[in-house]
Amino acid sequence: MTRPETLEGWLAYCEQQHAKPKNRPLDELRALRERLGLQFDCPVVLVAGTNGKGSSCAMLEAIAREAGYRVGLYSKPHLVHFEERCRIDGRMIDAAALLPHFEAVEEARGELPLTWFEFTTFVIMRALSGAGLDLVILEVGLGGRLDAVNVIDADCVLLTSIDLDHIDTLGDNREAIGLEKAHVMRPGRPAVIADPQPPQSVLDHGERIGADLWLAGRDFTYAGDRMQWTWGGRSQRYAGLGYPVLRGANQLLNASGVLAVFEALRMQLPISAQAVRVGLALVELPGRFQVVPGQPTLVLDVAHNMQAVSVLGANLKAMGSIHKHTYAVFGAMRDKQLAPMVERMRRLVDHWYLCALPGPRAASVDELATLVGESAHSTHKSPSAALQAAVAASGPTDRIIVFGSFLTVGGVLKDGLPRLSAPHLG
């Protein structure tokens, strides 16, 4: 075949390779890693879990960069541009810089079929491996045991909150899902468990393989008042910390796990208290309870499972009663817990603007309309069209929330961050 010459061409080609044996052992991907000569000459942190992975990755990156380290980050999924998945020294990688790595993975894979996710994961990991980094942060996809990033033996693992999601693939209960994610741990190496009530399967697996388990509430704790918070680990303590600039009820939980990672790696990657303070104050992460000032107020949140939507609901309530009406732009995947998600938000939403999303997994607007039932709603061909309709109906004291999927938030960000101005003042 004639190999693609652009990023878009390679991504389309990878989409065509979407086939692999079900539950394929990771050994085949480890062999590919060996053929690529893929290795890292710096500490590697793997971040797994159901919710909080993106926030935790962003805080790890921000603090380490404030400490003067050169950091590489692989996060997913992207909101608008594929290149968002790979950040080197705080900057999104250029598309052209990825092309040699697509070539290398295609050459090394031989006859091995790879999914789009596996192919692009190896591309980005190879790009990071040659970037002269001091720290690499790799975000795990939906599981852990069979995830492509699990071919890397991480120096430290961070497990964020674990809840029901991707139940067709990972299992229909927290114990099964937790065990899938726990397989990123390694014997003798630190595994930070930020979930305050982790599934027993996670703890059992960690003890069985001899991982160095760092448990929330036992090995590290945090406490805070309205002005500041403190954190204590096995031997380090931070007092008088400012709250993370990332909004949301769970960000202290995420930040606490992040600080435990840095303590676990303190001999390889020492971090100052000043780097912690500045990093938490400057960290950015689009689409995670991102409040965009304007008239009306716009809230962007990629919440796409029941736990994340519950947190979103709590965060919206915490904003108080300053907004007259709440309009929701909502699009989601069919394989999510859509009915409970809608019920959790129903009392907060005055009108639903239901939108179609691309791909066969996406729920149709008719399916979403059935779920919202007699609640006020309208249907739209895209997230941007739904947002336009919501803005047209809103007043300056209202708020619009966009949630349900990365594709929903990405759909309203594709032309840049919207700055809203209500068309009428009544």
Buried (B, 14 or more C-beta within 10 A) or exposed (E): EEEBEEBEBBBEBBEEBEEBEEEBEBEBBBBBBEBBEBEBEBBBBBBBBBBBBBBBBBBBBBBBBBBEBBBBBBBBBBBBEBBBBBBBBEEBBEBEBBBEBBBBBBEBBEEBBBBBBBBBBBBBBBBBBEBEBBBBBBBBBBBBBBBBBBBBEBBBBBBBBBBBBBBEEBBEEBBBBBBBBBBBBBEEBBBBBBBEEBBEBBBBBBEEBEBBBBBBEEBBBBEEEEEEBBBBBEEBEBEEBEBBBBBBBBBBBBBBBBBBBBBBBBEEBEBEEEBBBBBBBEBEBBBBBBBBEBBBBBBBBBBBBBBBBBBBBEBBEEBEEEBEBBBBBBBBBBBBBBEBBBBBBBEBBBBBBBBBBEEEEBBBBEEBBEBBEEBEBBBBEBBBBBBBBBBEBBBBBBBBBBBBBBBBBBBBBEEEEBEBEBEEEE
